[in-house]
């Protein structure tokens, strides 16, 4: 089975780990979000790509879901002693090696897709990991200042330094209109037998991927069933501050609200059992909806989620 998933962040990475457990013989391609990318201390950091790579490759810090296991922070401490910004985004010593290699390869002229492939040669994540684009796309957040003027900040500053506590007036994808899908992305979507939207942040993880020109249309045109899993359970994000991002684009923080955000391309949508009442509203939007446990509490429950998504895909395919 050929599966293509659009993923970013911790939720997406953990779901993918369950997917590989549920379908060990599947050929899985992951199109990763790169709009979270940021340059820090002269280094190109790709948080979502690295989280997928580390999680599936066995190098993630499980307690937090990001960064390297058994990490040390000697370099970060020295940078802080010099007063070097940005101290609100801490890079561990082991993690720095990844960013050093990435930055050096990019400077040598390799595209991000080739760099990602080279990095994955070490980690062997069990999937083909593709960035959504080789071009620069960054999520910026427009916030109000104390005198009510507006300023734009990088998404990572809003998310990590400000914890999304400052209301976002708008979310802007800088460079998205000029970007092109990375090599292999459109082919992976067209060839897929199932397309999955894991429970990633719908606005700043899945949204930027679909904003790359041609990508949303490719997903819509694909013959494969398109199945998503809600990142919202009982009116709250499973993890992180997705509610703040949804509020910025005027979408309610509900399982049905997120489903309707992707209604033009979804065939099926899984909600948690506590949101079973929402399935009627989702079905009314033309999307097959099922209620199953969606808390990724352990590998077995996560694999069961993935199997439920694949079962719904088969149901959609044969009806």
C-alpha positions as CSV (number, residue, x, y, z in Angstrom):
1,X,0.0,0.0,0.0
2,X,1.3,3.5,-0.9
3,X,0.4,6.0,1.7
4,X,1.2,9.8,1.6
5,X,0.8,11.8,4.8
6,X,0.9,15.6,5.2
7,X,2.4,16.1,8.6
8,X,4.2,18.5,10.9
9,X,5.0,18.7,14.6
10,X,4.7,16.4,17.5
11,X,1.2,15.0,16.9
12,X,1.9,14.2,13.3
13,X,5.2,12.5,14.1
14,X,3.7,10.3,16.9
15,X,0.8,9.4,14.6
16,X,3.2,8.3,11.9
17,X,5.0,6.1,14.3
18,X,1.7,4.4,15.0
19,X,1.0,4.2,11.3
20,X,4.2,2.3,10.7
21,X,3.3,-0.1,13.4
22,X,-0.2,-0.6,12.0
23,X,0.9,-1.0,8.4
24,X,4.5,-2.3,8.5
25,X,4.6,-3.2,4.8
26,X,3.2,0.1,3.5
27,X,5.3,2.4,1.4
28,X,4.9,5.7,3.3
29,X,5.8,9.2,2.0
30,X,5.6,12.1,4.4
31,X,5.3,15.7,3.1
32,X,6.6,17.8,5.9
33,X,5.9,21.4,6.8
34,X,8.8,23.8,6.3
35,X,7.0,27.1,7.1
36,X,8.2,26.7,10.8
37,X,11.8,26.9,9.6
38,X,13.9,29.6,11.1
39,X,17.5,30.8,11.0
40,X,19.1,30.9,14.4
41,X,22.8,31.8,15.1
42,X,23.3,31.5,11.3
43,X,21.9,28.0,11.2
44,X,18.9,26.8,9.2
45,X,16.6,25.0,11.6
46,X,13.7,22.8,10.3
47,X,11.7,21.9,13.4
48,X,9.0,19.9,11.8
49,X,11.2,17.9,9.5
50,X,13.6,17.1,12.4
51,X,10.8,16.1,14.7
52,X,9.5,13.5,12.1
53,X,13.1,12.3,11.5
54,X,14.0,12.0,15.1
55,X,10.7,10.5,16.2
56,X,10.7,7.8,13.5
57,X,14.5,7.3,13.7
58,X,14.5,6.7,17.5
59,X,16.3,9.8,18.5
60,X,13.6,12.0,19.9
61,X,13.3,13.2,23.5
62,X,10.1,11.3,24.4
63,X,9.2,13.4,27.4
64,X,8.7,16.6,25.3
65,X,8.2,15.2,21.8
66,X,10.9,17.4,20.2
67,X,14.7,17.7,20.3
68,X,17.2,15.0,20.8
69,X,17.3,12.4,23.6
70,X,20.1,12.5,26.1
71,X,20.7,16.1,25.1
72,X,23.2,18.6,26.6
73,X,23.2,22.3,26.3
74,X,26.8,23.5,26.7
75,X,26.8,25.6,23.6
76,X,23.4,27.2,24.5
77,X,24.8,28.1,27.9
78,X,27.8,29.7,26.3
79,X,25.7,31.7,23.8
80,X,23.6,32.9,26.7
81,X,26.8,34.1,28.5
82,X,27.6,36.2,25.5
83,X,24.0,37.5,25.4
84,X,23.5,36.1,21.9
85,X,19.9,36.0,20.8
86,X,17.6,34.2,20.5
87,X,17.8,32.7,23.9
88,X,14.1,31.8,23.9
89,X,14.8,29.1,21.3
90,X,17.3,26.7,22.8
91,X,19.3,24.4,20.6
92,X,20.9,21.4,22.2
93,X,24.4,20.2,21.4
94,X,23.4,17.1,19.6
95,X,20.7,18.9,17.7
96,X,23.2,21.5,16.6
97,X,25.0,18.9,14.5
98,X,21.9,18.4,12.4
99,X,21.6,22.1,11.8
100,X,25.3,22.6,11.0
101,X,25.2,19.8,8.4
102,X,21.9,21.2,6.9
103,X,23.3,24.8,6.7
104,X,26.6,23.7,5.2
105,X,24.8,21.6,2.5
106,X,22.4,24.4,1.7
107,X,25.3,26.9,1.4
108,X,27.0,24.5,-1.0
109,X,23.9,24.7,-3.2
110,X,22.0,21.5,-2.4
111,X,18.2,22.0,-2.2
112,X,16.4,21.3,1.1
113,X,14.9,18.1,-0.4
114,X,18.4,16.7,-1.1
115,X,19.6,17.8,2.3
116,X,16.7,16.1,4.0
117,X,17.4,12.9,2.2
118,X,21.0,13.0,3.3
119,X,20.1,13.6,6.9
120,X,17.6,10.7,6.8
121,X,20.3,8.4,5.6
122,X,21.6,8.4,9.1
123,X,18.3,8.1,10.9
124,X,16.5,5.6,8.6
125,X,13.0,6.8,9.7
126,X,11.2,4.1,7.6
127,X,9.4,6.7,5.5
128,X,10.4,8.9,2.6
129,X,10.5,12.3,4.1
130,X,10.0,15.2,1.7
131,X,9.9,18.9,2.5
132,X,6.8,20.6,1.1
133,X,9.0,22.9,-0.9
134,X,12.7,23.7,-1.5
135,X,11.8,27.4,-1.5
136,X,11.7,29.8,1.5
137,X,8.3,29.9,3.1
138,X,7.9,31.2,6.6
139,X,4.8,31.5,8.9
140,X,4.6,35.0,10.3
141,X,2.1,36.2,12.9
142,X,0.7,39.7,12.9
143,X,0.1,41.0,16.5
144,X,-0.8,44.3,18.0
145,X,1.8,46.4,19.9
146,X,1.1,48.3,23.1
147,X,0.1,51.4,21.1
148,X,-2.2,49.2,18.9
149,X,-0.1,49.4,15.8
150,X,0.6,46.1,14.1
151,X,3.9,44.2,13.7
152,X,4.7,40.8,12.2
153,X,6.9,38.3,14.1
154,X,8.1,34.9,13.1
155,X,5.8,32.1,14.1
156,X,8.4,30.6,16.3
157,X,8.7,33.8,18.4
158,X,4.9,33.9,18.8
159,X,4.7,30.1,19.6
160,X,7.8,29.5,21.7
161,X,8.7,32.9,23.3
162,X,5.1,34.3,23.7
163,X,3.4,30.9,24.0
164,X,0.7,32.2,21.6
165,X,-0.7,34.3,24.5
166,X,-0.6,37.5,22.4
167,X,-3.7,37.3,20.2
168,X,-2.8,36.9,16.5
169,X,-4.6,39.3,14.2
170,X,-3.5,37.5,11.1
171,X,-1.3,34.6,10.1
172,X,0.8,35.2,6.9
173,X,2.7,32.7,4.9
174,X,5.6,34.7,3.6
175,X,6.8,33.4,0.2
176,X,4.1,30.8,-0.2
177,X,2.7,32.3,-3.4
178,X,6.0,32.0,-5.2
179,X,6.9,28.5,-3.9
180,X,6.9,25.3,-5.9
181,X,6.3,21.8,-4.5
182,X,9.6,20.0,-3.8
183,X,10.7,17.2,-6.2
184,X,8.6,14.1,-5.6
185,X,5.8,15.7,-3.7
186,X,3.2,15.9,-6.5
187,X,4.2,12.4,-7.7
188,X,3.7,11.0,-4.2
189,X,0.3,12.5,-3.9
190,X,-0.8,11.3,-7.3
191,X,0.5,7.8,-6.7
192,X,-0.9,7.4,-3.2
193,X,-3.6,4.8,-2.5
194,X,-4.4,6.6,0.8
195,X,-3.7,10.2,1.7
196,X,-3.7,11.0,5.4
197,X,-3.9,14.3,7.4
198,X,-2.6,13.3,10.8
199,X,-3.6,15.2,13.9
200,X,-1.2,18.0,13.3
201,X,-1.9,21.7,13.9
202,X,-4.4,22.5,11.1
203,X,-3.4,26.1,10.7
204,X,0.4,26.2,11.0
205,X,1.4,22.6,10.1
206,X,-1.2,21.3,7.5
207,X,-2.2,24.8,6.3
208,X,1.2,25.8,5.0
209,X,1.7,22.5,3.1
210,X,-1.6,23.0,1.3
211,X,-0.8,26.7,0.6
212,X,2.1,25.8,-1.7
213,X,0.7,26.4,-5.2
214,X,-0.5,23.2,-6.8
215,X,-0.5,21.1,-3.7
216,X,-4.1,21.5,-2.5
217,X,-5.3,21.0,-6.0
218,X,-3.2,17.9,-6.3
219,X,-4.7,16.4,-3.1
220,X,-8.2,17.2,-4.3
221,X,-7.5,15.6,-7.7
222,X,-5.9,12.5,-6.3
223,X,-8.0,9.3,-6.7
224,X,-7.0,8.1,-3.3
225,X,-9.3,8.4,-0.3
226,X,-8.4,11.5,1.8
227,X,-8.7,10.8,5.5
228,X,-8.0,13.2,8.4
229,X,-7.8,12.8,12.2
230,X,-9.0,15.6,14.4
231,X,-6.3,17.4,16.5
232,X,-9.2,18.8,18.6
233,X,-10.8,16.7,21.4
234,X,-13.7,18.0,23.4
235,X,-13.1,21.5,22.2
236,X,-9.5,21.7,23.2
237,X,-6.2,21.0,21.3
238,X,-4.7,17.6,22.0
239,X,-1.3,19.4,22.4
240,X,0.0,23.0,22.0
241,X,-2.0,26.1,21.3
242,X,-3.8,25.2,18.1
243,X,-6.9,27.0,19.5
244,X,-5.0,30.4,19.3
245,X,-4.1,29.7,15.6
246,X,-7.7,28.6,14.8
247,X,-9.1,31.8,16.4
248,X,-6.7,33.9,14.2
249,X,-8.4,32.5,11.1
250,X,-11.9,32.5,12.5
251,X,-12.4,28.7,12.8
252,X,-14.0,27.3,15.9
253,X,-11.9,25.0,18.1
254,X,-14.0,22.0,17.5
255,X,-13.6,18.7,15.7
256,X,-16.3,19.7,13.2
257,X,-14.8,23.2,12.7
258,X,-11.4,21.7,11.6
259,X,-13.1,19.2,9.4
260,X,-15.0,21.9,7.6
261,X,-11.7,23.8,7.1
262,X,-10.6,20.9,4.9
263,X,-14.0,20.0,3.6
264,X,-13.1,20.6,-0.1
265,X,-10.6,17.8,-0.1
266,X,-11.6,15.3,2.7
267,X,-13.4,12.1,2.2
268,X,-13.3,11.0,5.8
269,X,-12.7,12.4,9.2
270,X,-12.1,10.7,12.5
271,X,-13.1,12.4,15.8
272,X,-12.7,11.2,19.3
273,X,-15.5,9.4,21.1
274,X,-16.2,12.4,23.2
275,X,-17.1,14.3,20.0
276,X,-19.3,11.6,18.5
277,X,-22.2,14.1,18.4
278,X,-20.2,16.1,15.9
279,X,-20.3,13.3,13.3
280,X,-23.7,14.4,12.1
281,X,-22.5,17.9,11.3
282,X,-19.4,16.6,9.6
283,X,-21.5,14.1,7.5
284,X,-23.7,17.0,6.5
285,X,-20.6,18.7,4.9
286,X,-20.2,15.6,2.7
287,X,-17.4,14.0,4.8
288,X,-17.7,10.4,6.2
289,X,-17.2,10.7,10.0
290,X,-16.4,8.1,12.6
291,X,-15.8,8.4,16.3
292,X,-12.9,6.4,17.7
293,X,-10.4,6.9,20.6
294,X,-7.8,9.5,19.5
295,X,-5.6,10.0,22.5
296,X,-2.1,8.8,21.6
297,X,-1.4,7.4,25.0
298,X,0.8,4.6,24.0
299,X,2.1,2.8,20.8
300,X,-0.8,0.4,20.7
301,X,-3.6,3.0,20.9
302,X,-1.8,5.1,18.3
303,X,-1.5,2.1,16.0
304,X,-5.2,1.5,16.5
305,X,-5.9,5.1,15.5
306,X,-3.9,4.5,12.3
307,X,-5.8,1.3,11.6
308,X,-9.1,3.1,12.0
309,X,-8.0,5.7,9.5
310,X,-7.0,3.0,7.0
311,X,-10.3,1.2,7.6
312,X,-12.2,4.3,6.9
313,X,-10.2,4.8,3.7
314,X,-11.1,1.3,2.6
315,X,-14.8,2.0,3.4
316,X,-14.8,5.2,1.4
317,X,-13.0,3.4,-1.5
318,X,-15.5,0.6,-1.8
319,X,-18.8,2.3,-1.1
